[in-house]
Amino acid sequence: MPMNRAHRRLCSSEKWATGVREHLLPWALEDVELGEDIVEIGPGYGANLRVLIESVPRVTAVEIDGKTAELLRDKWGDRARILHADGARMPLPDTAFSAVVCFTMLHHVPTDTLQDHIFAEAYRVLRPGGTFAGADSQPNFRFRLLHIGDTMNTLDPDTLPARLSSAGFTDIAVDRHPESGGLRFRARRPVREA
């Protein structure tokens, strides 16, 4: 997992989990219809997963770090399918899921090209009409300090819509949180392919 010790400690804390439950996910998923069978790419220590398994009947989590995937399986494996896999090459069938989500993980993907592969994979596994939604941080002084020694490749909110469109998505919306400055995005796989 491309995170330093302080960052890992924060992301595995109850304080972080509370912030995710009370602030991040309500904002990131506002007015988003997830459906009944979703994929979370990059669940990390599971703060998002805890909330999602209470909201959606079937959740599949795709985690690139093997030890973290084991921890997730031990904690939530009876309520979610946990896969140790790369979000840019998911071992999942085409058009099988009602939604794909990812939260505060894309900035840990080292290149734009790999991020674009994740967008393409999200598109591939979504059913026609399905939603790809998520949120990620934007750089500021505190964020940069937390990421010393980490992979940090933040999304550009100005170019993200075109990148999602290149993956095939339509109905794309990207906006910024009024207080934190973080971004959220929503996009849809068209019901009818062009």
C-alpha positions as CSV (number, residue, x, y, z in Angstrom):
1,M,0.0,0.0,0.0
2,P,1.6,3.3,-1.1
3,M,1.2,5.2,2.2
4,N,3.6,6.2,4.9
5,R,3.1,5.2,8.6
6,A,1.2,8.4,9.7
7,H,-1.1,8.1,6.7
8,R,-1.8,4.4,7.4
9,R,-2.5,5.2,11.1
10,L,-5.0,7.9,10.1
11,C,-6.8,5.8,7.5
12,S,-7.2,2.9,9.9
13,S,-8.5,5.1,12.8
14,E,-12.0,5.3,14.2
15,K,-11.8,9.1,13.7
16,W,-11.3,8.5,10.0
17,A,-14.2,6.0,9.9
18,T,-16.5,8.4,11.7
19,G,-15.6,11.2,9.2
20,V,-16.3,8.8,6.3
21,R,-19.6,7.8,7.7
22,E,-20.8,11.2,8.7
23,H,-19.3,13.5,6.1
24,L,-17.5,12.0,3.1
25,L,-19.9,9.3,1.9
26,P,-23.1,11.3,2.4
27,W,-21.6,14.1,0.3
28,A,-19.9,11.8,-2.3
29,L,-23.0,9.7,-2.8
30,E,-25.7,12.4,-2.5
31,D,-28.4,11.6,-5.1
32,V,-26.5,8.6,-6.4
33,E,-28.5,5.4,-7.0
34,L,-26.2,2.5,-6.2
35,G,-28.5,-0.3,-7.0
36,E,-28.2,-3.8,-5.5
37,D,-24.7,-5.1,-6.5
38,I,-21.7,-2.8,-6.4
39,V,-17.9,-2.8,-6.6
40,E,-15.7,-0.7,-4.4
41,I,-12.2,-0.2,-5.9
42,G,-9.5,0.4,-3.3
43,P,-11.3,0.0,0.0
44,G,-8.1,0.3,2.1
45,Y,-8.8,-0.3,5.7
46,G,-12.5,-0.5,5.1
47,A,-14.0,2.8,6.4
48,N,-16.2,3.1,3.3
49,L,-16.9,-0.7,3.2
50,R,-18.4,-0.5,6.7
51,V,-21.0,2.0,5.4
52,L,-21.6,0.4,2.0
53,I,-22.4,-3.1,3.4
54,E,-25.2,-1.4,5.5
55,S,-26.6,0.3,2.4
56,V,-26.3,-2.2,-0.5
57,P,-27.3,-5.9,-0.6
58,R,-24.2,-7.1,-2.4
59,V,-20.7,-5.5,-2.2
60,T,-17.5,-6.6,-3.9
61,A,-14.3,-4.9,-2.7
62,V,-11.2,-5.0,-4.9
63,E,-8.0,-4.3,-2.9
64,I,-4.6,-4.3,-4.4
65,D,-2.6,-4.8,-1.2
66,G,-2.6,-8.5,-0.1
67,K,-2.3,-8.0,3.6
68,T,-5.0,-5.3,3.6
69,A,-7.3,-7.6,1.6
70,E,-6.8,-10.3,4.3
71,L,-7.7,-7.8,7.1
72,L,-10.9,-6.9,5.2
73,R,-11.8,-10.6,4.7
74,D,-11.3,-11.2,8.4
75,K,-13.5,-8.3,9.4
76,W,-16.2,-8.2,6.7
77,G,-15.7,-11.3,4.5
78,D,-19.0,-12.7,5.8
79,R,-20.9,-9.6,4.5
80,A,-18.9,-8.7,1.3
81,R,-16.8,-10.4,-1.3
82,I,-13.2,-9.2,-0.9
83,L,-10.8,-9.7,-3.8
84,H,-7.1,-9.2,-3.7
85,A,-6.8,-7.7,-7.2
86,D,-5.8,-4.6,-9.1
87,G,-8.6,-2.1,-9.9
88,A,-7.0,-1.6,-13.3
89,R,-7.4,-5.4,-14.1
90,M,-10.4,-6.6,-12.1
91,P,-11.2,-10.4,-12.3
92,L,-14.9,-9.6,-12.7
93,P,-17.4,-10.2,-15.5
94,D,-18.4,-7.6,-18.0
95,T,-21.7,-5.6,-17.4
96,A,-22.4,-7.3,-14.0
97,F,-22.7,-4.5,-11.5
98,S,-25.1,-1.7,-10.8
99,A,-22.5,0.7,-9.6
100,V,-18.7,1.1,-9.1
101,V,-17.3,3.4,-6.4
102,C,-14.0,4.6,-5.2
103,F,-13.1,7.0,-2.4
104,T,-9.9,8.8,-1.6
105,M,-7.8,6.2,-3.4
106,L,-7.2,7.5,-6.9
107,H,-4.5,9.9,-5.7
108,H,-2.5,6.8,-4.7
109,V,-2.5,5.5,-8.3
110,P,1.0,6.6,-9.5
111,T,0.1,7.6,-13.1
112,D,-2.7,9.1,-15.1
113,T,-2.5,6.1,-17.4
114,L,-3.2,3.7,-14.6
115,Q,-6.0,5.9,-13.3
116,D,-7.5,5.8,-16.9
117,H,-7.2,1.9,-16.8
118,I,-9.3,2.0,-13.6
119,F,-11.9,4.2,-15.3
120,A,-12.0,1.8,-18.3
121,E,-12.4,-1.2,-15.9
122,A,-15.2,0.5,-14.0
123,Y,-16.9,1.1,-17.3
124,R,-16.4,-2.5,-18.4
125,V,-17.9,-4.1,-15.3
126,L,-20.9,-1.7,-15.1
127,R,-24.3,-2.6,-16.5
128,P,-25.7,-0.3,-19.1
129,G,-27.2,2.6,-17.1
130,G,-24.9,1.9,-14.1
131,T,-23.1,4.6,-12.2
132,F,-19.4,5.2,-11.5
133,A,-19.1,7.5,-8.5
134,G,-16.4,8.6,-6.1
135,A,-14.5,11.3,-4.3
136,D,-10.9,12.2,-3.8
137,S,-8.8,14.8,-2.1
138,Q,-7.2,17.8,-3.6
139,P,-3.8,19.1,-2.6
140,N,-3.4,21.6,0.2
141,F,-0.6,22.1,2.7
142,R,-1.9,19.6,5.3
143,F,-2.6,17.0,2.5
144,R,0.9,17.4,1.1
145,L,2.4,16.9,4.6
146,L,0.4,13.7,5.1
147,H,1.7,12.4,1.8
148,I,5.5,12.8,2.4
149,G,6.9,9.5,1.1
150,D,3.6,8.5,-0.3
151,T,2.4,8.1,-3.9
152,M,0.4,11.3,-4.6
153,N,-1.1,11.8,-8.0
154,T,-4.2,14.0,-7.5
155,L,-7.0,14.3,-10.0
156,D,-7.3,17.5,-12.0
157,P,-11.0,18.5,-11.8
158,D,-10.7,20.4,-15.1
159,T,-9.5,17.4,-17.1
160,L,-11.4,14.6,-15.2
161,P,-14.6,14.9,-17.3
162,A,-12.8,14.4,-20.6
163,R,-10.9,11.4,-19.1
164,L,-14.2,9.8,-18.0
165,S,-15.7,10.6,-21.4
166,S,-12.8,8.9,-23.1
167,A,-13.5,5.7,-21.0
168,G,-17.1,5.8,-22.5
169,F,-19.0,7.5,-19.7
170,T,-21.8,10.0,-20.2
171,D,-23.8,12.2,-17.8
172,I,-20.5,13.2,-16.1
173,A,-20.5,15.6,-13.2
174,V,-17.4,16.8,-11.2
175,D,-17.7,19.3,-8.4
176,R,-15.8,20.5,-5.3
177,H,-16.7,20.4,-1.7
178,P,-17.3,23.9,-0.5
179,E,-15.3,23.5,2.7
180,S,-12.6,20.8,2.2
181,G,-12.0,21.5,-1.5
182,G,-12.1,17.7,-2.2
183,L,-13.8,16.6,-5.4
184,R,-16.6,14.2,-6.2
185,F,-17.5,12.7,-9.6
186,R,-20.4,10.8,-11.0
187,A,-20.7,9.3,-14.5
188,R,-23.0,6.8,-16.1
189,R,-22.5,3.9,-18.6
190,P,-25.0,4.7,-21.4
191,V,-28.0,2.4,-21.6
192,R,-27.4,2.1,-25.3
193,E,-23.8,2.0,-26.6
194,A,-22.9,4.4,-29.5
